[in-house]
Amino acid sequence: MKILVLNCGSSSIKFQLFEMKDKSIPIKGIAEKVGLKGSFVRIEKANGEKIRFEGEIIDHLVGIEYILGIITSKKHGCLSKLTEINAVGHRVVNGGELFSSSVLITDEVQSEVERFCDIAPLHNPANLKGINAIKMLVPGIPQVAVFDTAFHQTLPPYAYMYAIPYSLYKKYGIRKYGFHGTSHYYISKRACEILKVDIKAQRIITVHLGNGASMAAVKDGKSIDTSMGFTPLEGLIMGTRPGDLDAGVLSFIMDKEEIGLSAMSTLVNKQSGMLGITGVSSDMREIEDAAHKNHNDRAMLGLDMYHYRVKKYIGAYASIMGGVDVIVFAGGIGENSPESREAICSGLEFLGIEFDHGKNKGLRSKEAVISTPQSRVKVMVVPTNEELVIAEDTMRIIKETKKTSSK
């Protein structure tokens, strides 16, 4: 079975084609700057060859048509025709309270995803563009929605509710939903496979650190708390998002700077976080260089704030689970910044962590245990693979649907 996985952002389209019999990826890539000047598609073939295609991509429909054309081209493709694709799996950011697992996309499901655009205005509309593009370009092909929020639907009410008038929760669904659920699910499961332990008997803290960052407390295989909230703004400091912030700050800034809601949204989504603090970049590599090579005080402050916030959440999640057995780092920073992993784990020896500095040093994008054999808490790096989870869920649902329809 061949599964195409699509992850549509506001101006990008990530894709991977899976051959499910061996989980291989014949082709993958990304269309960037969709709807903007300088748009292009970059692909990587199974043999490692990388190719960049320049061209105007005015919208997601054109972008996906371009991608499908590359996949089936004689020179660069791996399929002779589009009907060789058995199904398409989509990353959908917010499934609200309705979807606690992945689902086959029907007109009713699509209508519900559209309804959640109000609470995920930066993400769900782009996800829907991908769904509609496939409907137009490959009519009749089964499509599956895999929700970022689904894994966190096991949070108890006392963890997901906000202390605002209850009527607003009932009226608008204002509560913590959490995001990166597919990643938290994968790395917690994979960590237990590597350690050869039963996930249903483990207390795991998953730490997904990228330009967007979040953590989860996973107890007995279920998410019981997570750092992102109603939107991806809550929780950890991120590349351009502030994370936890006194709500009064927003109205104060709006009053003093005389700006409206749109400008405030831009400020907290695009201009804050590590970029806002350091003034250097939202890229951790550039910030680390500025801090250590150029002795930039603001860069050093940003790193201290970043690591402190993650460390604080580790302590909080250990307390609600009655301890911790495994801590797993993933994401672009979690997988590739030995410095951040060491800074975060420093001072947590009281939890039972014995950090192995030698194993951690220079480790990038590889599965590894970076605590000592004697460490009561296992600290690990597990590169995330959200696309594989989407592909596996898509295949499972397609098979279940066929089995049900044949009865």
C-alpha positions as CSV (number, residue, x, y, z in Angstrom):
1,M,0.0,0.0,0.0
2,K,1.3,3.4,-1.0
3,I,0.3,6.4,1.3
4,L,0.9,10.0,0.6
5,V,1.3,12.1,3.7
6,L,0.6,15.9,3.5
7,N,1.3,18.5,6.1
8,C,-0.1,21.9,4.8
9,G,1.0,25.1,6.5
10,S,-0.1,28.6,5.6
11,S,2.7,29.0,3.0
12,S,4.2,25.5,2.8
13,I,3.3,21.9,1.9
14,K,5.4,19.1,3.3
15,F,5.0,15.7,1.8
16,Q,6.2,12.1,2.0
17,L,5.2,9.1,0.0
18,F,5.4,5.8,2.0
19,E,5.6,2.3,0.7
20,M,3.9,0.7,3.6
21,K,5.1,-2.9,3.1
22,D,8.6,-1.9,4.3
23,K,7.9,1.7,5.5
24,S,10.3,3.1,2.9
25,I,10.0,6.6,1.5
26,P,10.6,6.7,-2.3
27,I,10.3,10.5,-2.4
28,K,9.7,13.3,0.1
29,G,10.0,17.1,0.0
30,I,8.4,20.5,0.6
31,A,6.9,23.3,-1.3
32,E,7.8,26.6,0.2
33,K,6.7,30.2,-0.1
34,V,3.3,29.1,-1.4
35,G,1.4,32.2,-2.5
36,L,4.6,34.3,-2.1
37,K,7.4,35.5,-4.4
38,G,10.3,33.1,-4.8
39,S,8.3,29.9,-4.3
40,F,9.9,26.5,-5.0
41,V,9.6,22.7,-4.4
42,R,12.5,20.8,-3.0
43,I,12.5,17.0,-3.1
44,E,14.7,14.2,-1.8
45,K,14.7,10.8,-3.5
46,A,15.3,7.4,-1.8
47,N,18.9,7.4,-3.1
48,G,19.6,10.7,-1.3
49,E,19.6,12.9,-4.4
50,K,18.1,16.3,-3.7
51,I,16.6,18.5,-6.4
52,R,15.1,22.0,-6.3
53,F,12.4,23.2,-8.7
54,E,11.7,26.9,-9.1
55,G,8.3,28.1,-10.1
56,E,5.3,30.2,-9.2
57,I,3.1,28.5,-6.8
58,I,0.1,30.8,-6.3
59,D,-1.9,28.6,-3.9
60,H,-2.1,25.1,-2.3
61,L,-4.0,23.6,-5.2
62,V,-1.2,24.6,-7.6
63,G,1.4,23.4,-5.1
64,I,-0.1,20.0,-4.7
65,E,-0.6,19.6,-8.4
66,Y,3.1,20.5,-8.8
67,I,4.1,17.8,-6.2
68,L,1.9,15.2,-7.8
69,G,3.4,16.0,-11.2
70,I,6.9,15.5,-9.8
71,I,5.9,12.2,-8.1
72,T,4.6,10.8,-11.5
73,S,7.3,12.3,-13.8
74,K,9.5,10.0,-15.8
75,K,12.7,11.8,-14.8
76,H,12.2,12.4,-11.1
77,G,9.2,10.5,-10.0
78,C,8.6,7.0,-8.6
79,L,5.0,6.3,-9.8
80,S,3.7,5.9,-13.3
81,K,0.2,7.2,-12.4
82,L,-1.6,8.8,-9.5
83,T,-4.0,5.8,-9.1
84,E,-1.0,3.9,-7.6
85,I,-1.5,6.0,-4.4
86,N,-3.9,4.1,-2.2
87,A,-4.8,6.9,0.2
88,V,-3.7,10.4,1.5
89,G,-3.1,11.1,5.2
90,H,-3.3,14.7,6.3
91,R,-2.0,16.4,9.4
92,V,-4.9,18.4,10.9
93,V,-3.9,20.6,13.8
94,N,-7.2,20.9,15.8
95,G,-9.9,18.3,16.1
96,G,-11.5,20.0,19.1
97,E,-13.2,17.7,21.6
98,L,-15.0,15.8,18.9
99,F,-12.0,13.8,17.5
100,S,-10.0,11.6,19.9
101,S,-8.5,9.6,17.1
102,S,-7.8,9.7,13.4
103,V,-10.8,9.4,11.0
104,L,-11.7,8.8,7.4
105,I,-12.5,12.2,5.9
106,T,-16.1,12.5,4.9
107,D,-18.2,15.6,4.1
108,E,-19.4,15.6,7.7
109,V,-15.8,15.3,9.1
110,Q,-14.7,18.1,6.8
111,S,-17.5,20.4,8.0
112,E,-16.4,19.8,11.6
113,V,-12.8,20.6,10.8
114,E,-14.0,23.8,9.2
115,R,-15.9,24.6,12.4
116,F,-12.7,24.4,14.4
117,C,-11.1,27.1,12.2
118,D,-12.2,29.6,14.8
119,I,-10.0,28.1,17.4
120,A,-7.1,27.2,15.0
121,P,-7.2,30.1,12.5
122,L,-3.5,29.7,11.6
123,H,-3.6,26.0,10.9
124,N,-6.9,24.3,10.1
125,P,-7.7,26.5,7.1
126,A,-4.4,25.4,5.5
127,N,-5.1,21.8,6.4
128,L,-8.4,22.1,4.6
129,K,-6.8,23.5,1.5
130,G,-4.8,20.3,1.2
131,I,-7.9,18.1,1.6
132,N,-9.8,20.1,-1.0
133,A,-6.9,20.1,-3.4
134,I,-6.7,16.3,-3.3
135,K,-10.5,16.1,-3.8
136,M,-10.1,18.1,-7.0
137,L,-6.9,16.5,-8.3
138,V,-7.4,12.9,-7.4
139,P,-11.2,12.4,-7.1
140,G,-12.4,9.5,-5.1
141,I,-9.1,8.7,-3.4
142,P,-9.6,8.0,0.4
143,Q,-8.3,10.7,2.7
144,V,-7.7,10.4,6.5
145,A,-7.3,13.2,9.0
146,V,-4.8,12.7,11.8
147,F,-5.2,15.3,14.5
148,D,-2.5,17.0,16.6
149,T,-5.0,17.3,19.4
150,A,-6.2,13.7,19.5
151,F,-3.5,12.3,21.8
152,H,-4.3,14.9,24.4
153,Q,-8.0,14.1,24.6
154,T,-7.2,11.9,27.6
155,L,-6.4,14.9,29.8
156,P,-8.7,15.0,32.8
157,P,-11.0,18.0,33.2
158,Y,-9.0,19.6,36.0
159,A,-6.0,19.7,33.7
160,Y,-7.7,21.0,30.6
161,M,-10.1,23.6,32.1
162,Y,-9.3,27.3,32.5
163,A,-10.5,29.2,35.5
164,I,-12.8,31.5,33.4
165,P,-16.6,31.6,33.5
166,Y,-17.7,28.0,32.8
167,S,-20.3,29.4,30.4
168,L,-17.5,30.4,28.0
169,Y,-16.2,26.9,27.9
170,K,-19.7,25.6,27.1
171,K,-20.3,28.3,24.5
172,Y,-17.0,28.5,22.7
173,G,-15.0,25.4,23.7
174,I,-12.3,27.4,25.4
175,R,-10.0,24.9,27.1
176,K,-6.6,23.4,26.8
177,Y,-6.3,21.2,23.7
178,G,-2.6,20.8,23.3
179,F,-0.7,20.2,20.1
180,H,2.2,18.1,18.7
181,G,0.2,15.1,19.9
182,T,1.4,12.9,17.0
183,S,5.0,13.6,18.0
184,H,4.4,13.0,21.8
185,Y,2.6,9.8,21.0
186,Y,5.4,8.5,18.7
187,I,8.4,9.4,20.9
188,S,6.8,8.0,24.1
189,K,6.0,4.8,22.3
190,R,9.3,4.5,20.5
191,A,11.3,5.2,23.7
192,C,9.6,2.3,25.5
193,E,10.3,0.1,22.5
194,I,14.0,1.0,22.7
195,L,14.1,0.4,26.5
196,K,12.0,-2.8,26.1
197,V,9.6,-1.6,28.8
198,D,5.8,-1.6,29.0
199,I,4.5,1.9,28.2
200,K,1.5,1.2,30.4
201,A,3.7,1.1,33.4
202,Q,5.9,4.1,32.7
203,R,5.9,7.8,33.7
204,I,7.3,9.7,30.7
205,I,8.0,13.3,30.1
206,T,8.2,14.1,26.4
207,V,10.0,17.2,25.3
208,H,9.4,18.3,21.7
209,L,11.7,21.3,21.1
210,G,11.6,23.0,17.8
211,N,10.6,26.4,16.5
212,G,7.3,25.4,18.1
213,A,7.9,23.6,21.4
214,S,5.7,21.7,23.8
215,M,5.9,19.0,26.5
216,A,3.6,16.3,27.7
217,A,3.2,14.2,30.8
218,V,2.5,10.7,29.6
219,K,1.4,8.2,32.3
220,D,0.7,4.6,31.5
221,G,0.6,5.5,27.8
222,K,-1.8,8.3,28.1
223,S,-1.3,12.1,28.0
224,I,-2.4,13.6,31.3
225,D,-1.1,17.1,30.8
226,T,0.6,19.1,28.1
227,S,2.2,22.6,27.9
228,M,0.4,24.1,24.9
229,G,-3.2,25.2,25.5
230,F,-6.2,26.5,23.6
231,T,-3.7,27.7,21.0
232,P,0.0,26.9,20.5
233,L,1.0,30.1,22.3
234,E,0.9,28.7,25.9
235,G,3.7,26.9,27.6
236,L,7.4,26.9,26.6
237,I,9.3,29.7,25.1
238,M,9.5,29.1,21.4
239,G,11.2,30.6,18.3
240,T,8.7,33.5,18.0
241,R,6.0,32.7,20.6
242,P,6.3,33.8,24.3
243,G,4.8,30.7,25.9
244,D,3.3,31.3,29.4
245,L,2.4,35.0,29.7
246,D,0.3,37.1,32.1
247,A,-2.9,37.8,30.2
248,G,-2.8,41.3,31.6
249,V,0.3,42.1,29.6
250,L,-1.7,41.8,26.4
251,S,-4.2,44.5,27.3
252,F,-1.4,46.7,28.7
253,I,0.6,46.6,25.5
254,M,-2.4,47.2,23.4
255,D,-3.3,50.2,25.4
256,K,0.2,51.7,25.6
257,E,1.2,50.9,22.0
258,E,-2.3,51.7,20.7
259,I,-2.5,48.6,18.6
260,G,-5.5,46.3,17.8
261,L,-6.1,42.6,17.9
262,S,-4.5,41.8,14.6
263,A,-1.2,43.6,15.5
264,M,-1.2,41.9,18.9
265,S,-1.7,38.5,17.2
266,T,1.3,39.2,15.0
267,L,3.4,40.3,18.0
268,V,2.8,37.2,20.1
269,N,2.9,34.8,17.1
270,K,5.7,36.2,15.0
271,Q,7.8,38.7,17.0
272,S,8.1,37.3,20.5
273,G,9.9,34.2,22.0
274,M,13.6,33.8,21.4
275,L,13.5,36.3,18.5
276,G,11.9,38.9,20.7
277,I,14.2,38.4,23.7
278,T,17.5,38.0,21.8
279,G,17.0,40.3,18.9
280,V,19.3,37.9,17.0
281,S,17.1,35.2,15.5
282,S,14.4,32.6,16.1
283,D,17.0,29.9,15.1
284,M,18.6,28.3,18.2
285,R,21.9,27.6,16.2
286,E,22.3,31.4,15.5
287,I,21.4,32.2,19.1
288,E,24.0,29.8,20.5
289,D,26.6,31.2,18.2
290,A,25.8,34.7,19.3
291,A,25.9,33.8,23.0
292,H,29.1,31.8,23.0
293,K,31.2,33.2,20.1
294,N,30.1,36.8,20.4
295,H,29.3,36.9,24.1
296,N,25.9,38.5,23.3
297,D,24.2,39.2,26.7
298,R,20.7,39.1,25.3
299,A,21.4,35.8,23.5
300,M,22.7,34.3,26.8
301,L,19.6,35.6,28.6
302,G,17.4,34.0,26.0
303,L,19.1,30.6,26.4
304,D,18.8,30.8,30.2
305,M,15.1,31.6,30.0
306,Y,14.5,28.9,27.5
307,H,16.2,26.2,29.5
308,Y,14.7,27.4,32.8
309,R,11.1,27.1,31.4
310,V,11.7,23.5,30.2
311,K,13.2,22.6,33.5
312,K,10.3,24.0,35.4
313,Y,7.8,22.0,33.4
314,I,9.9,18.8,34.0
315,G,9.6,19.4,37.7
316,A,5.8,20.1,37.5
317,Y,5.1,17.0,35.4
318,A,7.2,14.8,37.7
319,S,5.1,16.0,40.6
320,I,1.7,15.3,39.0
321,M,2.9,11.8,38.0
322,G,4.5,11.0,41.4
323,G,7.9,10.8,39.8
324,V,9.4,10.2,36.3
325,D,10.9,7.1,34.7
326,V,11.8,8.4,31.2
327,I,12.5,11.9,29.7
328,V,12.6,12.0,25.9
329,F,13.9,14.8,23.8
330,A,12.8,15.3,20.2
331,G,12.2,18.1,17.6
332,G,14.8,20.2,15.8
333,I,16.4,21.5,19.0
334,G,15.7,18.5,21.2
335,E,17.4,16.2,18.7
336,N,20.3,18.5,17.6
337,S,21.3,20.7,20.5
338,P,23.5,18.8,23.0
339,E,24.0,22.1,24.9
340,S,20.3,22.6,25.5
341,R,19.8,19.0,26.7
342,E,22.7,19.3,29.1
343,A,21.5,22.7,30.4
344,I,18.0,21.4,31.0
345,C,19.0,18.3,32.8
346,S,21.6,20.1,35.0
347,G,20.3,20.4,38.5
348,L,17.7,17.6,38.2
349,E,19.8,15.0,39.9
350,F,17.4,15.0,42.8
351,L,14.8,13.4,40.5
352,G,17.2,10.5,39.9
353,I,18.9,11.7,36.7
354,E,22.5,10.8,36.1
355,F,23.4,12.6,32.9
356,D,26.1,11.0,30.6
357,H,27.9,14.0,29.2
358,G,30.0,11.9,26.9
359,K,27.1,10.2,25.2
360,N,25.3,13.6,24.9
361,K,28.3,15.4,23.4
362,G,28.0,15.8,19.6
363,L,24.8,13.7,19.4
364,R,22.5,14.8,16.7
365,S,19.4,13.2,15.2
366,K,20.0,9.7,16.5
367,E,18.2,7.5,18.9
368,A,20.2,7.2,22.1
369,V,20.1,6.9,25.8
370,I,22.1,9.9,27.2
371,S,21.9,9.0,30.9
372,T,24.2,6.6,32.7
373,P,23.4,2.9,33.1
374,Q,22.9,3.6,36.8
375,S,20.5,6.5,36.3
376,R,17.1,5.8,37.9
377,V,15.5,8.1,35.2
378,K,16.4,7.3,31.6
379,V,17.1,10.4,29.5
380,M,16.8,9.8,25.8
381,V,16.9,11.4,22.3
382,V,14.3,10.0,19.9
383,P,14.0,11.7,16.6
384,T,10.3,12.2,16.0
385,N,8.5,10.8,13.0
386,E,5.0,12.3,12.8
387,E,4.7,11.4,9.1
388,L,5.1,7.7,9.9
389,V,2.4,7.9,12.5
390,I,0.1,9.6,10.0
391,A,0.9,7.0,7.3
392,E,0.3,4.1,9.7
393,D,-3.0,5.6,11.0
394,T,-4.1,6.1,7.4
395,M,-3.4,2.5,6.4
396,R,-5.1,1.2,9.5
397,I,-8.3,3.2,8.9
398,I,-8.4,2.4,5.2
399,K,-8.1,-1.4,6.0
400,E,-10.8,-1.1,8.7
401,T,-13.1,0.7,6.3
402,K,-12.6,-1.9,3.6
403,K,-13.2,-4.7,6.1
404,T,-16.4,-3.0,7.3
405,S,-17.7,-2.3,3.8
406,S,-17.1,-5.9,2.7
407,K,-19.4,-7.4,5.5
